[in-house]
Amino acid sequence: MEHATPAAFLLAFAVALLGAKLLGELVERIGQPAVLGELLAGVILGSSVLGWVPLSEGLLLLAEIGVVLLLFEVGLETDLTELLKVGGPALAVAVLGMVLPFAGGYLLSMA
């Protein structure tokens, strides 16, 4: 992780925001949620593909704050009555989504 100068940090932040906004709008036009485009922008602009937005301590801190705010916003928008209606099937999917990959990984590592 590198220490960025204020100018480099602001440039990386601006590139990340612009890329997220553009790809978010693009995927919304094809009927997908904007967050999908925003995540895709992170993969493309980050060190995985183009490397235009290097990971720095400042961006890491902002990313962690963003995750907390996103989870808070999701919590505010959650309708508990709707959640309880689908509670049983949702719980089954969640448990299987954890147990099956764990068991598969364990069995694969044992083989």
C-alpha positions, 0 to 999 in steps of 0.5 A, a space after each residue: 500500500 502506498 502513501 499518496 500525495 493529496 493531489 494523487 489521492 484526489 485524482 484517484 478518488 475523482 477517477 473512481 467516482 467518475 468511473 462508478 457513476 458512468 458504469 452505474 448509469 450504463 448498466 441501469 440503462 440495460 436494466 441492471 442495478 447501478 451497484 453492479 456497474 459501480 462494482 465493475 468500475 472498481 474491478 476495471 479501474 483498480 489494480 486488477 485490470 487498469 491500475 488507474 486507482 491505486 490502493 492507498 490508506 486514504 482510499 481504504 479508509 473511505 472504502 470501509 466507511 462506504 461499506 458501513 454506510 451502505 449496510 446502514 442504508 440497506 438496514 433502513 430500507 429493509 421491510 421486516 414484514 416482507 423479510 419475515 414472509 420469505 424468512 424460511 426459504 431465505 434461511 435455507 438458501 443462506 445456510 446451503 450457500 454456506 454449508 455446501 461450499 464449505 463442505 465442498 472445499 473440505 472434501 476437495 482439500 481432503 482428496 
